[in-house]
Amino acid sequence: MRVIISGGGTGGHIYPAIAIANKIKKENPKASILFIGTEKGMEKDIVPKEGYEIKTIKVSYLKRKISIHNIKSAGMLLQGLWQSRKIIKDFKPDIVIGTGGFVSGPVLYVASKMGIKTIIHEQNVFPGIANKILGNYVDRIAISFEEAERYFKHKNKLVVTGNPIRETFLTISKEEGKRRYKSKTNNPLVLVVGGSGGSISINRAISDLLIKQPNIKFEILLVTGKKHYHQVMETISKKQEIVQHHTIQEYINDMPYALKACDLIICSAGAITITEINAVGKPAILIPKAYTAENHQEYNARALEARGAALVIKERDLNSGTLLTNMQQIFATKEKLEAMKKASLDASKKHATDKIYHQVIELINKEIVH
Ligand SMILES: CC(=O)N[C@H]1[C@@H](OP(=O)(O)OP(=O)(O)OC[C@H]2O[C@@H](n3ccc(=O)[nH]c3=O)[C@H](O)[C@@H]2O)O[C@H](CO)[C@@H](O)[C@@H]1O
């Protein structure tokens, strides 16, 4: 079985691709899997760390107005189409899978035009631009929410699968998580992370809180995002007590362990992060990124709030005070905490990876090999 997977830019497109690849590899140990991404996307780092080969192509996005940028982008797009064709011709895949992000556009388009089986996966209620266009060409469209159906013209291609996440989230225990993420204190461990790229507003609010109260009754594991790490450390390093009692990292490669180890997560409201939180049944404080397309992160966050699994703070209301009040509210009583954990677990949609895998097998018409 030969498979090309393309998706990238940010973690929200890359980790679902990894989850699908892991499943294919588990069921078909001899499968050959190749990723296609770009030099600039996070996939260039993440994919090899997860044990897969990646080739890169040139891609750029188009702006709405006529501009020099668009002329350059059109040139790059042609190059990207040509590079995709060459990689696909050489690799001879049975199927090409797309998980969104600009890079998946040329790869899936070329594959479909070459008559190769194709499937895309959309993580959000509001589809990204690459998937919206690709929906016209690919054989199958896997969506995570029924509400996404109306954005695709070809209803016969649609299948609702949910969001695939790495299996480790489901297989490791809290103790295993705690062994990797050892506590420095006896306080509840709070993982703070602004999605795969980090969030300036979350970093600012938590740094401010730690500067004001370094001995706060919570232990913070702050993941700043690679771009923002130095800025945060510059602000925080003036207070030694902060690094004694709390941990600050730029990025976490073993998120299943960190998420299992923590007692609460404070994060932005990306679709994959939310799926992971629910899979492990953690309470959350969600801070939707305000500028996302169609405000989809707030939509994600409000759905969990309505189920009692999360509290939501809008970015414009976020500061050290609102953050601390919400944290204290969750830990006010054991009953409250337990109810949130249960609601989070109840919101979990399972078996997405299996469902996508079955679609893949059906498309290439092979027996499932156990
Ligand atoms: C600003 C924006 O438009 N963000 C979108 C992007 O978010 P983003 O790329 O941040 O994606 P998500 O929050 O959904 O997922 C982040 C992924 O990165 C992993 N991770 C994160 C930090 C870290 O240090 N280590 C690590 O492994 C998480 O475990 C998760 O698997 O894609 C999501 C899925 O399409 C969308 O819902 C988000 O709205």
The ligand as a Gaussian input file, in Angstrom:
#p B3LYP/6-31G(d) Opt

LIG

0 1
 C       -5.307000      30.512000      14.188000
 C       -5.975000      29.404000      13.477000
 O       -6.620000      29.585000      12.454000
 N       -5.842000      28.201000      14.037000
 C       -6.401000      26.991000      13.453000
 C       -5.333000      25.899000      13.473000
 O       -4.924000      25.866000      14.831000
 P       -3.700000      25.077000      15.422000
 O       -2.723000      24.720000      14.367000
 O       -3.229000      25.774000      16.624000
 O       -4.458000      23.737000      15.738000
 P       -5.171000      23.085000      16.958000
 O       -5.214000      23.963000      18.151000
 O       -6.462000      22.514000      16.494000
 O       -4.163000      21.872000      17.202000
 C       -2.827000      22.063000      17.586000
 C       -2.105000      20.759000      17.515000
 O       -0.750000      20.999000      17.828000
 C       -0.363000      20.196000      18.936000
 N        0.659000      20.920000      19.709000
 C        0.467000      22.217000      20.059000
 C        1.442000      22.880000      20.778000
 C        2.626000      22.187000      21.156000
 O        3.526000      22.708000      21.804000
 N        2.747000      20.892000      20.785000
 C        1.797000      20.230000      20.067000
 O        1.964000      19.049000      19.756000
 C       -1.643000      19.926000      19.709000
 O       -1.507000      18.779000      20.532000
 C       -2.621000      19.751000      18.545000
 O       -2.518000      18.444000      18.004000
 O       -5.890000      24.662000      12.995000
 C       -7.079000      24.178000      13.652000
 C       -7.517000      22.894000      12.967000
 O       -7.702000      23.095000      11.593000
 C       -8.179000      25.248000      13.637000
 O       -9.307000      24.794000      14.349000
 C       -7.594000      26.514000      14.279000
 O       -8.571000      27.518000      14.379000

